Structure formats: C-alpha cells, structure tokens
Amino acid sequence: MELFHLTPIIFSFPPKPIISLNPSLAVKVCRRSNRVFSQSGLMSGWVYDEYGELSVLRFDKELSVPHVEDDQVLVKVAAAALNPVDFKRFQGKFKKSDSPPPTVPGYDMAGVVVKVGSEVRQFKEGDEIYGDVSEKALDKPKKFGTLAQYTAVEEKLLAAKPANLDFTQAASLPLAILTAYEGLQRANLSTGKSVLVLGGAGGVGSLVIQVAKHVFGASRVAATSSTGKLELLRTLGADFPIDYTKEKVEEITGEKFDVVYDTVGQCDIALKVVKEGGAVVVLTGAVIPPGFRFVVTSKGESLRMLNTYLENGKIKPVVDPNGVFQFSEVVEAFTYLQQGRAAGKIVISPIM
Ligand SMILES: NC(=O)c1ccc[n+]([C@@H]2O[C@H](COP(=O)([O-])OP(=O)(O)OC[C@H]3O[C@@H](n4cnc5c(N)ncnc54)[C@H](OP(=O)(O)O)[C@@H]3O)[C@@H](O)[C@H]2O)c1
C-alpha cells in the first residue's frame, strides 16, 4: 500500500485540497488575535433529527453554538474523527441510554479554546487542545458533538494537543487511544507479557499494538490483518503480523498469549489462544466468559499521560491515507468507515 512507502514516522497524509463550503453556508466568524468565535451565536454542523441510516444526516448552517457550563470550555473545532460508535448511535442502537435527537454526532476532536467557564483552571482562550467530548460513550453522550464548528466540553475530558501533531493527527486519537489504554489496563497487562490483537490495522487496533509495546512494555505483540495491511502492522511494531485471509490464528501461532485484545468480534477464537489465567478484551460481538467487554471512559488525565509517548514519537497517530475528508463530505466519510476496511482513523479536516 502506498501509505507505507511514504514515511514510517507519521502515517498521516496531507488533507485533500480544500473544497470550501458554500460561503453562504458559513457561519459569520470574527478573528481577533488567536481567537475565533461566532458573532451570530449560530454555527454550521451536521445533525440528525431521528434515528436511521446515513440519510438522516443533514448539514445545518443555523445551529446554536452550545452553552458553556462553569466546568466547560467552548472549543472551535479544527478537526474531528469518526468512530463506529457514531454510526451505531445514529442508527439507534443505543436508544435506551442515548440523549434523544436532534443530535450533532461526533466524539473526537482537536481545536482551539475560545471561551472558558468560571470554574475552569487548566485552560485559557487560545489553547490548542484535543479530547473525546463524551465521558461515557453510550450513557447520555453529548447532544452537541464534534461534527460542528463549536463544541462545549468539560475541562476534565481534555488535554493539551501534543506539540508535534497537527489538528488532523490529534483529532484521530482520543476515543481510540483511550479504548486501547483502558482495555489493556483492565486486562492487567504488564512488562514482559505477550499480546495478540485481533484487528491490528483498525482505528483501535493500530493503537493497541503501540500502547501495549510502549506504555505497558509488552515483550511480544502479534496482530491480524488482511494481506495489504501486514506492512502497516510491522511498522507499528508488531513482532508477528498474521494474515487472517490466509491463516487461522489458532492453527498457526503455536503459542498462547497473556492478553488477547479482540476489536473485530472473534471472542471464540480469542479464547482458543489465550493462556490459562490470561485476559480476553472484547470490543464488539458476542462475549464468552472469561472474555470481558467494557465501554471506554473519556479522561483528559489519561491523554496527558499518553502525551509523553506521542510527543517523544514512540506512539504515532495512524490516519488512513484515503481517510481525510472535507467538512462537506461527512456522509462520504461515514460510507467509507461503514465498509470496515479503514487503515487507522478517518478524520474530517479542516472544520472551518
Ligand atoms: N467498547 C468500547 O468502548 C469501544 C471503543 C471503541 C471501539 N469499539 C468497537 O470496536 C470495534 C472496532 O473499532 P475501530 O474503530 O477499530 O473500527 P475500524 O477502524 O472501522 O476497524 C476497521 C479495521 O478492522 C479490520 N478488520 C475487519 N475484519 C477483520 C478480521 N476478520 N480480522 C482482522 N481485522 C479485521 C480491518 O482490516 P482489514 O481491512 O485488513 O480486514 C480494518 O483495518 C467497533 O465495533 C467499535 O464499535 C468499542
């Protein structure tokens, strides 16, 4: 894949040429020093009014800029990443615990603080930040998410944007890297242990490989993908890339793993290759004990800890080479995500 010839350092491509939204659709913004804010109290964004398939998404140029609570900051969103939870949510799969539509979707973003609530201590106007704006992904996630020009976020969910990353790269990280980290933490991974990642090339899997190696000190990481993504697995640090289109994990490894991290819904396979007393983390599909599932919690504190590894280059954001879409192309971006073949993350950038 051309992605892997370019650079082993940052797996992000420059965004495609900017296709401007119709200027008449753009919210009036004022620029004053490094601040950008809505003058009209209105903003542009994607919204859905009822649950359904992709056709429920519509672009609205007259959304209200969200109100900022005392513990929140208002962020001018520069880039936002998509996650499978976004489409599962607008399909109505989490109706019972969701806030009812209308909803601006989106969990991940990177941007600039333009206003701070009275209790905010860590951030000030002009700070470049990133984060997952909904503390619990499935429990009353935000009605005003990140696929809009502005979003209001509790400061405890945010961290400073790593200085070496651009907004696109930073936006690609929060939900996926927090899921990778929390899953490995819950699995009690420790130095010298082995890990198998089922689905190592996806948004979460590509970070599980790196977090397992660099944050938890795993001694050996195996991972599965289709043929074209094996080189990506190697570049991310996988010691043992496995082509699932040609080989069955349970037949070829000849070894068992301390932790199996399943991002694709193969708990049955995971249980065959985990050591006795080991842990099986399951993100999707059927869960067979002792495999366990969890739902990620957004934490600025964890992002701050992970910033050390991002800033020293040990952990790299992985943005799909065909996965940077314009703000006007959110439907196309979701169509691509729903195919389930992304290499790393899909990002909407720039959001202006
Ligand atoms: N519980 C939670 O808190 C939580 C948090 C985040 C995500 N999730 C869930 O976890 C799942 C993964 O999320 P994601 O963001 O990583 O998705 P994603 O980026 O869309 O995953 C796409 C990747 O899956 C790989 N893949 C598909 N089938 C595979 C197979 N049979 N074996 C190996 N790899 C396979 C694809 O690689 P190939 O093209 O090479 O097949 C592709 O790289 C989703 O269901 C999501 O909803 C749950």
The ligand as an SDF file (V2000), in Angstrom:
LIG
                    3D

 48 52  0  0  0  0  0  0  0  0999 V2000
  -16.3950   -0.8260   23.8680 N   0  0  0  0  0  0  0  0  0  0  0  0
  -15.7680    0.3090   23.5560 C   0  0  0  0  0  0  0  0  0  0  0  0
  -15.5210    1.1500   24.4120 O   0  0  0  0  0  0  0  0  0  0  0  0
  -15.3240    0.5270   22.1310 C   0  0  0  0  0  0  0  0  0  0  0  0
  -14.4730    1.5920   21.8390 C   0  0  0  0  0  0  0  0  0  0  0  0
  -14.0240    1.7480   20.5270 C   0  0  0  0  0  0  0  0  0  0  0  0
  -14.4690    0.8850   19.5240 C   0  0  0  0  0  0  0  0  0  0  0  0
  -15.3320   -0.0960   19.8410 N   0  0  0  0  0  0  0  0  0  0  0  0
  -15.7880   -1.0500   18.8000 C   0  0  0  0  0  0  0  0  0  0  0  0
  -14.6440   -1.7620   18.3740 O   0  0  0  0  0  0  0  0  0  0  0  0
  -14.7690   -2.1010   17.0080 C   0  0  0  0  0  0  0  0  0  0  0  0
  -13.5170   -1.6530   16.2590 C   0  0  0  0  0  0  0  0  0  0  0  0
  -13.4640   -0.2380   16.2520 O   0  0  0  0  0  0  0  0  0  0  0  0
  -12.4320    0.5020   15.2840 P   0  0  0  0  0  0  0  0  0  0  0  0
  -12.6220    1.9570   15.4700 O   0  0  0  0  0  0  0  0  0  0  0  0
  -11.0760   -0.0610   15.4400 O   0  0  0  0  0  0  0  0  0  0  0  0
  -13.0190    0.0550   13.8480 O   0  0  0  0  0  0  0  0  0  0  0  0
  -12.4140    0.2610   12.4040 P   0  0  0  0  0  0  0  0  0  0  0  0
  -11.2650    1.2030   12.4300 O   0  0  0  0  0  0  0  0  0  0  0  0
  -13.5380    0.5750   11.4870 O   0  0  0  0  0  0  0  0  0  0  0  0
  -11.8690   -1.2070   12.0220 O   0  0  0  0  0  0  0  0  0  0  0  0
  -11.5140   -1.4320   10.7010 C   0  0  0  0  0  0  0  0  0  0  0  0
  -10.4220   -2.4900   10.6700 C   0  0  0  0  0  0  0  0  0  0  0  0
  -10.9570   -3.7540   11.0280 O   0  0  0  0  0  0  0  0  0  0  0  0
  -10.1430   -4.7250   10.3650 C   0  0  0  0  0  0  0  0  0  0  0  0
  -10.8350   -5.9870   10.2500 N   0  0  0  0  0  0  0  0  0  0  0  0
  -12.0830   -6.2200    9.7970 C   0  0  0  0  0  0  0  0  0  0  0  0
  -12.3600   -7.5480    9.8470 N   0  0  0  0  0  0  0  0  0  0  0  0
  -11.2480   -8.1680   10.3430 C   0  0  0  0  0  0  0  0  0  0  0  0
  -10.9030   -9.5170   10.6520 C   0  0  0  0  0  0  0  0  0  0  0  0
  -11.7730  -10.5070   10.4570 N   0  0  0  0  0  0  0  0  0  0  0  0
   -9.6920   -9.7520   11.1780 N   0  0  0  0  0  0  0  0  0  0  0  0
   -8.8120   -8.7600   11.3950 C   0  0  0  0  0  0  0  0  0  0  0  0
   -9.0550   -7.4570   11.1210 N   0  0  0  0  0  0  0  0  0  0  0  0
  -10.2750   -7.1670   10.6030 C   0  0  0  0  0  0  0  0  0  0  0  0
   -9.8920   -4.1070    9.0100 C   0  0  0  0  0  0  0  0  0  0  0  0
   -8.6840   -4.6230    8.4960 O   0  0  0  0  0  0  0  0  0  0  0  0
   -8.7000   -5.4230    7.1120 P   0  0  0  0  0  0  0  0  0  0  0  0
   -9.1920   -4.4500    6.0800 O   0  0  0  0  0  0  0  0  0  0  0  0
   -7.2720   -5.8230    6.9530 O   0  0  0  0  0  0  0  0  0  0  0  0
   -9.6590   -6.5730    7.2950 O   0  0  0  0  0  0  0  0  0  0  0  0
   -9.7890   -2.6200    9.3070 C   0  0  0  0  0  0  0  0  0  0  0  0
   -8.4460   -2.2000    9.3950 O   0  0  0  0  0  0  0  0  0  0  0  0
  -16.0670   -1.4610   16.5310 C   0  0  0  0  0  0  0  0  0  0  0  0
  -17.1120   -2.4100   16.5900 O   0  0  0  0  0  0  0  0  0  0  0  0
  -16.3300   -0.3770   17.5610 C   0  0  0  0  0  0  0  0  0  0  0  0
  -17.6880   -0.0220   17.6830 O   0  0  0  0  0  0  0  0  0  0  0  0
  -15.7760   -0.3100   21.1140 C   0  0  0  0  0  0  0  0  0  0  0  0
  1  2  1  0
  2  3  2  0
  2  4  1  0
  4  5  1  0
  4 48  2  0
  5  6  2  0
  6  7  1  0
  7  8  2  0
  8  9  1  0
  8 48  1  0
  9 10  1  0
  9 46  1  0
 10 11  1  0
 11 12  1  0
 11 44  1  0
 12 13  1  0
 13 14  1  0
 14 15  2  0
 14 16  1  0
 14 17  1  0
 17 18  1  0
 18 19  2  0
 18 20  1  0
 18 21  1  0
 21 22  1  0
 22 23  1  0
 23 24  1  0
 23 42  1  0
 24 25  1  0
 25 26  1  0
 25 36  1  0
 26 27  1  0
 26 35  1  0
 27 28  2  0
 28 29  1  0
 29 30  1  0
 29 35  2  0
 30 31  1  0
 30 32  2  0
 32 33  1  0
 33 34  2  0
 34 35  1  0
 36 37  1  0
 36 42  1  0
 37 38  1  0
 38 39  2  0
 38 40  1  0
 38 41  1  0
 42 43  1  0
 44 45  1  0
 44 46  1  0
 46 47  1  0
M  CHG  2   8   1  16  -1
M  END
$$$$
